[in-house]
């Protein structure tokens, strides 16, 4: 309407020969338009910046909360989830939330303000026609929501298939050396291809059906526009509404179409974000490992402490791995634990560190129960070296210190005890050499010795060696045992091994059978008894 009045005013000025005023008015309108466009650009940039900052901050806070949550989730939950699923939650699901907050909510705000302003102008121009279109819009939105609910589960299926693919990919890459060595890359990579095909099929199904639903919603809105146009034409015939006013109403109605379509399509982003948030909340709801108040530190001021286990029972399912286990290790004593595979030796290690929770029984260090000490204090003073140690794609120094503040001299002393100092000195960058993902640039024996050096550097009060030298040759193992003997002289030590050379380093040997201690004594005594230990190691004794 304002444009029609302006045109009439300009025509009048030109007819009377007063073209200067017309040109001035046109220049004013041009300047005002340019200023408004620049202002719109500035506000759009500010809006993008604000919502980007808001989205990134929200995602950052959620990611930090998830990372903090991962510190407390029980080991069993990790084992059931798998690293691929956790990665999907921390990356893919958070990216979905990021896009929803940064893009979708931004569009929602702009679309809402645009609709409110346009509706106000339409009400001012012709309130009856404005009411007609505003009453029709809720009907379109209601039908659109019903259509959207029919396809929202498809996005969940797509995300679940992506999670399965990520998990399979992670497992395959972790085992790529064994896969290639066994010439099974065709099978495992083919299985990945099947997972990728599932992702593709679910993604196609979700995308085209969501698009079809969106187009159906748009069609409903277009029907409303057509009905509105017919009503406007009838209004021109039977009321004082002019054709110019009708065209002005049509132009504002056209201006309203884009934000309405955006609002109709927002529900799909909302469903995707809702699904991502549900999965994130499921991760947050996973069971914690026990949190003990602690407060008593039996390790403080002592070189080492004893270990006592009473009535320890544990099982992964109905079958018990440890059944009413009792053992006592004196301070400074070296005890070897042997037995058939699956006898519960490594499970005992997990229980001593509090990684699993026993069904019954108590574990004491220095006469104080695990609960009264607290798991953090236990793990700070009890070090374990595993058969397959975890190394990070970082420097030798970083893998040794594990975030602790240690001098280079201390690192070299630890490497010397582990019989690894000469190998590290031969590297071009020494302690700053990167070992590769999972220590791929080191041999199996070097990785084990790196873990031993890490243990030495942590200066523990209790040491657990779980098949810690299984990858070493006889000469290197002998030299390592000689060096370790001096370090372990005043430390309580548990040695879990199958090698007789490792077992003979112990003062006493415990033989596990059926989740209990079947035999207890030194090497010579157990050989003489002719029991299970003699069956396991008697033939080696004769070599």
C-alpha positions in Angstrom: 0.0 0.0 0.0 2.8 2.3 0.9 4.5 1.5 -2.4 1.3 2.3 -4.3 1.1 5.7 -2.6 4.8 6.4 -3.4 4.2 5.6 -7.1 1.2 8.0 -7.2 3.3 10.7 -5.6 6.2 10.2 -8.0 3.7 10.2 -11.0 2.2 13.5 -9.8 5.7 15.1 -9.4 6.6 14.1 -13.0 3.3 15.3 -14.4 3.8 18.8 -12.8 7.4 18.9 -14.1 8.9 18.8 -10.5 11.3 16.0 -11.4 13.9 17.2 -8.9 11.6 16.2 -6.0 10.9 12.8 -7.6 14.7 12.2 -8.1 15.4 13.2 -4.5 12.7 10.9 -3.3 14.1 8.0 -5.4 17.6 8.7 -4.1 16.3 8.8 -0.5 14.6 5.4 -1.0 17.7 4.0 -2.6 19.9 5.2 0.3 17.4 3.9 2.8 17.3 0.5 1.0 21.1 0.3 1.0 21.3 1.2 4.7 18.7 -1.5 5.5 20.6 -4.1 3.5 23.9 -3.3 5.3 22.0 -3.3 8.6 20.5 -6.7 7.7 24.0 -8.0 6.9 25.4 -6.8 10.2 22.5 -8.3 12.2 22.8 -11.6 10.2 26.5 -11.8 11.0 25.9 -11.0 14.7 23.1 -13.6 14.8 25.4 -16.2 13.2 28.2 -15.4 15.7 25.9 -15.5 18.7 24.3 -18.8 17.8 27.6 -20.3 16.8 29.1 -19.3 20.1 26.0 -20.6 21.9 26.0 -23.9 20.1 29.8 -24.5 20.5 29.6 -23.6 24.2 26.7 -26.0 24.8 28.4 -28.8 23.0 31.6 -28.1 24.8 30.0 -28.3 28.1 28.1 -31.5 27.3 31.4 -33.1 25.9 33.2 -32.1 29.1 30.4 -33.6 31.2 30.6 -36.8 29.1 34.4 -37.0 29.5 34.0 -36.4 33.2 31.4 -39.2 33.3 33.7 -41.6 31.5 36.0 -41.4 34.5 33.4 -43.0 36.7 31.6 -45.5 34.4 32.2 -49.1 35.4 34.5 -51.3 33.4 31.7 -53.7 32.6 29.7 -50.8 31.0 32.8 -50.0 28.8 33.0 -53.6 27.7 29.3 -53.7 26.8 29.4 -50.3 25.0 32.6 -50.7 22.9 34.8 -47.9 21.9 33.0 -47.3 18.6 29.7 -46.6 20.4 31.3 -44.2 22.9 33.1 -42.4 20.0 29.7 -42.0 18.2 28.2 -40.4 21.3 31.1 -38.0 21.7 31.4 -37.0 18.0 28.3 -37.8 15.8 25.6 -37.2 18.4 27.2 -34.0 19.6 27.6 -32.7 16.1 23.8 -33.3 15.6 23.1 -31.1 18.7 25.6 -28.5 17.5 23.8 -28.2 14.2 20.4 -28.0 15.9 21.4 -25.2 18.2 23.6 -23.3 15.8 21.4 -23.6 12.7 17.9 -24.8 13.5 17.2 -22.6 16.5 18.7 -19.6 14.6 16.3 -20.2 11.7 13.4 -20.7 14.2 14.1 -17.3 15.7 14.3 -15.5 12.3 11.2 -17.4 11.0 9.2 -16.6 14.1 10.0 -12.9 14.0 9.4 -12.7 10.3 6.0 -14.4 10.7 5.0 -12.1 13.6 5.9 -9.0 11.6 4.2 -10.2 8.4 1.1 -11.2 10.4 0.9 -7.8 12.0 1.1 -6.0 8.6 -1.6 -8.3 7.2 -3.8 -7.6 10.2 -3.3 -3.9 9.6 -4.1 -4.2 5.9 -7.1 -6.5 6.0 -7.8 -8.3 9.3 -10.4 -10.6 7.9 -8.1 -12.1 5.3 -5.3 -12.2 7.9 -7.4 -14.2 10.2 -8.2 -16.6 7.5 -4.5 -17.4 6.7 -3.6 -17.4 10.5 -6.4 -19.9 11.2 -5.3 -22.2 8.4 -1.6 -22.3 9.4 -2.2 -24.2 12.7 -4.1 -26.9 10.7 -1.2 -27.2 8.3 1.3 -27.5 11.2 -0.8 -30.1 12.9 -1.0 -32.3 9.8 2.8 -31.8 9.3 3.6 -32.9 12.8 1.5 -36.1 12.2 3.4 -36.8 9.0 6.7 -36.2 10.8 6.0 -38.6 13.5 5.6 -41.4 10.9 9.2 -40.9 9.8 11.1 -39.8 12.9 12.0 -43.4 13.9 13.9 -43.7 10.6 16.6 -41.3 11.8 17.1 -43.5 14.9 17.6 -46.5 12.7 20.1 -44.6 10.7 22.0 -43.5 13.7 22.0 -47.0 15.2 23.4 -48.4 12.0 26.1 -45.7 12.0 27.0 -46.7 15.6 27.3 -50.4 14.6 29.5 -49.5 11.6 31.8 -47.3 13.8 32.1 -50.1 16.3 33.0 -52.7 13.6 35.5 -50.3 12.0 37.2 -49.7 15.4 37.5 -53.4 16.1 38.9 -54.2 12.6 41.5 -51.4 12.8 42.6 -52.4 16.3 43.1 -56.0 15.0 44.4 -55.1 11.5 47.8 -56.8 12.1 46.3 -60.1 13.1 43.7 -59.8 10.3 46.4 -59.3 7.6 48.7 -61.9 9.1 45.8 -64.4 8.8 45.0 -63.2 5.3 41.4 -62.5 6.5 41.2 -58.9 5.4 38.8 -59.9 2.7 36.3 -61.3 5.2 36.6 -58.5 7.8 36.6 -55.6 5.3 33.7 -57.3 3.5 31.9 -57.3 6.8 32.6 -53.6 7.1 31.1 -53.3 3.6 27.9 -54.9 4.8 27.7 -52.5 7.7 28.3 -49.6 5.3 25.5 -50.9 3.1 23.2 -50.9 6.1 24.1 -47.3 6.8 23.5 -46.4 3.2 20.1 -48.2 3.1 18.9 -46.6 6.3 20.1 -43.2 5.3 18.4 -43.4 1.9 15.2 -44.5 3.5 15.3 -41.8 6.2 16.2 -39.0 3.7 13.7 -39.6 1.0 10.8 -40.3 3.3 11.7 -37.2 5.4 11.9 -35.2 2.2 8.6 -36.6 0.9 7.0 -35.7 4.2 8.4 -32.2 4.0 7.1 -31.8 0.5 3.7 -33.1 1.5 3.7 -30.5 4.2 4.6 -27.8 1.7 1.8 -29.0 -0.6 -0.7 -28.6 2.2 0.6 -25.0 2.8 0.3 -24.3 -1.0 -3.3 -25.5 -0.9 -3.9 -23.0 1.9 -2.3 -20.3 -0.3 -4.6 -21.1 -3.2 -7.7 -21.1 -1.0 -6.6 -17.7 0.4 -6.1 -16.3 -3.0 -9.6 -17.3 -4.1 -11.0 -15.8 -0.9 -9.1 -12.6 -1.6 -10.5 -12.3 -5.1 -14.0 -12.9 -3.8 -13.4 -10.2 -1.2 -12.5 -7.8 -4.0 -15.8 -8.5 -5.7 -18.0 -8.2 -2.6 -16.2 -5.6 -0.5 -14.3 -2.3 -0.7 -10.9 -4.2 -1.0 -9.1 -2.8 -4.1 -7.1 -4.9 -6.6 -3.9 -3.0 -5.5 -4.6 -3.9 -1.8 -5.2 -7.5 -2.8 -1.8 -7.6 -4.7 -0.1 -6.0 -1.7 -1.6 -8.8 0.5 -0.4 -11.4 -2.0 3.1 -10.0 -1.8 3.2 -10.2 2.0 1.7 -13.7 1.8 4.5 -14.7 -0.6 7.0 -13.2 1.9 5.4 -15.4 4.6 5.9 -18.7 2.7 9.6 -19.2 3.3 9.5 -18.9 7.1 6.4 -21.1 7.3 8.2 -23.8 5.2 11.2 -23.5 7.4 9.1 -24.0 10.5 7.5 -27.0 9.0 10.8 -28.6 8.3 12.3 -27.8 11.7 10.6 -30.8 13.3 12.9 -33.2 11.5 16.0 -31.5 12.9 14.2 -31.6 16.3 13.6 -35.3 16.0 17.3 -35.9 15.1 18.5 -33.8 18.0 16.1 -35.5 20.3 17.4 -38.9 19.3 21.0 -37.7 19.8 20.1 -36.3 23.2 18.4 -39.5 24.2 21.5 -41.5 23.4 23.7 -39.1 25.2 21.5 -39.4 28.3 21.7 -43.2 28.0 25.5 -42.9 28.2 25.2 -40.5 31.2 22.9 -43.1 32.9 25.4 -45.9 32.7 26.3 -47.6 36.0 29.2 -46.1 37.9 32.0 -48.0 39.5 31.8 -47.9 43.3 32.7 -44.6 44.8 34.3 -45.2 48.2 34.7 -42.3 50.6 38.2 -43.5 51.7 40.2 -41.3 53.9 42.7 -43.9 55.4 46.0 -44.2 53.6 48.0 -47.3 54.7 50.6 -46.6 52.1 51.7 -43.2 53.4 55.2 -43.2 55.0 55.8 -46.9 54.2 58.0 -48.7 51.6 55.3 -51.3 51.0 52.3 -53.0 52.5 50.9 -56.5 52.7 47.8 -57.7 50.7 45.0 -59.7 52.3 42.0 -61.3 50.6 39.2 -62.9 52.5 36.1 -64.7 51.2 36.4 -63.2 47.7 33.7 -64.4 45.3 33.3 -63.2 41.7 31.7 -64.3 38.5 31.0 -62.8 35.1 27.8 -64.7 34.8 26.3 -67.4 36.9 29.5 -69.4 36.9 32.0 -68.3 39.6 35.5 -67.4 38.5 36.7 -66.9 42.1 35.0 -68.9 44.9 35.6 -67.9 48.5 39.2 -67.0 47.8 41.5 -66.4 50.7 45.1 -65.4 50.5 47.6 -63.4 52.5 50.8 -61.7 51.2 53.3 -60.3 53.7 54.8 -56.9 53.1 57.8 -57.2 50.7 56.9 -60.8 49.8 57.1 -61.9 46.2 54.3 -64.3 45.3 53.7 -66.1 42.0 50.2 -67.0 41.0 49.9 -69.9 38.5 47.2 -72.1 37.1 45.4 -73.1 34.0 44.0 -70.4 31.7 40.6 -69.1 32.9 41.4 -69.9 36.5 40.8 -66.4 37.7 44.4 -65.1 38.0 43.9 -61.9 35.8 40.4 -61.5 37.4 42.1 -61.2 40.8 44.2 -58.4 39.4 41.1 -56.5 38.2 39.5 -56.9 41.7 42.7 -55.8 43.5 42.6 -52.5 41.5 38.8 -52.1 42.0 38.1 -52.4 38.2 35.5 -55.1 39.0 33.4 -55.4 42.2 33.4 -58.7 44.1 30.1 -60.2 45.0 31.3 -61.1 48.5 34.6 -60.7 50.4 37.0 -58.1 51.3 40.4 -56.9 50.0 42.8 -55.2 52.4 46.1 -53.3 51.8 48.2 -52.9 55.0 45.2 -54.1 57.0 42.8 -51.5 55.7 39.9 -52.4 53.4 39.7 -51.2 49.8 36.5 -49.3 50.7 38.2 -47.4 53.6 41.2 -46.5 51.4 39.4 -45.4 48.3 40.1 -46.6 44.7 42.1 -43.5 43.7 44.6 -44.1 46.5 44.8 -47.8 45.8 45.5 -47.2 42.1 48.0 -44.5 42.9 50.1 -46.9 44.9 49.4 -50.3 43.2 51.0 -50.6 39.7 50.2 -53.3 37.2 52.1 -54.4 34.1 49.9 -56.3 31.6 50.8 -58.7 28.9 49.5 -56.4 26.2 50.2 -52.9 27.6 48.5 -49.8 26.2 50.8 -47.3 24.5 49.6 -44.0 23.1 50.5 -42.3 19.8 52.9 -40.0 21.6 56.5 -39.7 22.6 58.4 -42.1 24.7 58.5 -39.6 27.5 54.8 -39.1 27.5 54.2 -42.8 27.5 56.5 -43.2 30.5 55.3 -40.3 32.6 51.5 -40.7 31.9 51.0 -37.0 32.7 53.2 -37.0 35.8 56.0 -34.4 36.3 59.2 -36.5 36.0 62.7 -35.5 35.0 64.6 -37.0 32.1 67.1 -38.5 34.5 64.3 -40.4 36.2 63.0 -41.6 32.8 66.4 -42.9 31.8 66.8 -44.7 35.1 63.4 -46.4 34.6 64.4 -47.4 31.1 67.7 -48.8 32.4 65.9 -51.0 34.9 63.6 -52.2 32.0 66.6 -52.9 29.8 65.3 -50.5 27.2 67.7 -47.5 27.6 70.1 -48.5 24.8 67.2 -49.0 22.3 65.7 -45.6 23.1 69.1 -43.9 22.9 69.6 -45.3 19.4 66.4 -43.5 18.3 67.0 -40.2 16.5 65.0 -38.2 19.0 65.5 -40.3 22.1 62.8 -39.6 24.6 61.0 -37.4 22.1 60.5 -40.2 19.6 56.9 -41.0 18.8 56.1 -44.7 19.3 53.0 -44.7 17.0 49.5 -45.9 17.5 49.5 -48.6 20.2 53.3 -48.6 20.0 53.3 -50.0 16.5 56.9 -48.8 15.9 58.1 -51.0 18.7 58.4 -54.7 19.0 56.2 -56.7 21.4 59.1 -57.1 23.8 59.9 -53.4 23.7 56.3 -52.5 24.4 56.3 -54.8 27.5 59.6 -53.2 28.7 58.1 -49.8 28.1 55.3 -50.7 30.4 57.8 -52.0 33.0 59.7 -48.7 32.8 56.4 -46.9 33.3 55.7 -48.9 36.4 59.2 -48.3 37.8 58.8 -44.5 37.2 55.6 -44.4 39.1 57.4 -45.8 42.2 54.6 -48.0 43.5 54.3 -49.6 46.9 52.7 -52.8 45.5 53.6 -54.3 42.0 51.6 -56.7 39.9 53.2 -58.3 36.9 50.6 -60.1 34.7 52.5 -62.0 32.1 54.7 -58.9 31.9 57.7 -60.6 30.2 56.0 -63.1 28.0 57.3 -61.5 24.7 61.0 -61.4 25.8 63.7 -63.7 24.7 65.5 -65.7 27.4 68.6 -63.5 27.6 66.7 -60.3 27.8 64.3 -61.7 30.4 67.2 -62.9 32.5 68.8 -59.4 32.5 65.5 -57.8 33.2 64.8 -60.1 36.2 68.2 -59.2 37.6 67.5 -55.5 37.3 64.0 -55.8 38.6 65.0 -57.8 41.6 66.9 -54.8 42.9 63.9 -52.5 42.3 61.4 -55.0 43.8 63.5 -56.0 46.8 61.4 -53.9 49.2 58.0 -54.0 47.4 55.2 -56.5 47.7 55.0 -58.2 44.3 52.4 -60.5 42.6 53.8 -62.3 39.6 51.2 -63.9 37.3 53.0 -66.0 34.7 53.2 -69.3 32.8 56.9 -69.1 32.3 58.9 -71.0 34.8 61.7 -68.4 34.6 59.3 -65.8 35.9 57.7 -68.0 38.5 61.0 -68.9 40.0 61.6 -65.2 40.9 58.9 -65.6 43.6 59.4 -66.5 47.3 56.1 -68.4 47.3 53.8 -69.9 44.6 50.0 -70.0 44.8 48.3 -72.5 42.4 44.8 -71.5 41.3 42.3 -74.2 40.5 38.5 -73.8 40.3 38.6 -70.3 41.7 40.5 -71.3 44.8 44.0 -71.8 46.0 44.8 -75.5 45.5 48.5 -75.4 46.5 50.7 -73.1 48.4 54.5 -73.3 48.8 57.9 -72.6 47.2 58.9 -74.0 43.8 60.9 -77.0 45.1 58.3 -77.9 47.7 55.5 -77.9 45.1 57.5 -80.0 42.6 58.2 -82.5 45.4 54.5 -82.7 46.3 53.6 -84.0 42.8 50.4 -82.0 42.6 48.9 -79.7 40.0 52.0 -77.5 40.0 54.3 -80.5 39.3 52.0 -81.4 36.4 52.4 -77.8 35.0 56.1 -77.3 35.5 57.6 -80.7 36.4 58.7 -81.5 32.8 60.4 -78.1 32.6 62.2 -78.8 35.9 63.9 -81.8 34.2 65.1 -79.8 31.2 
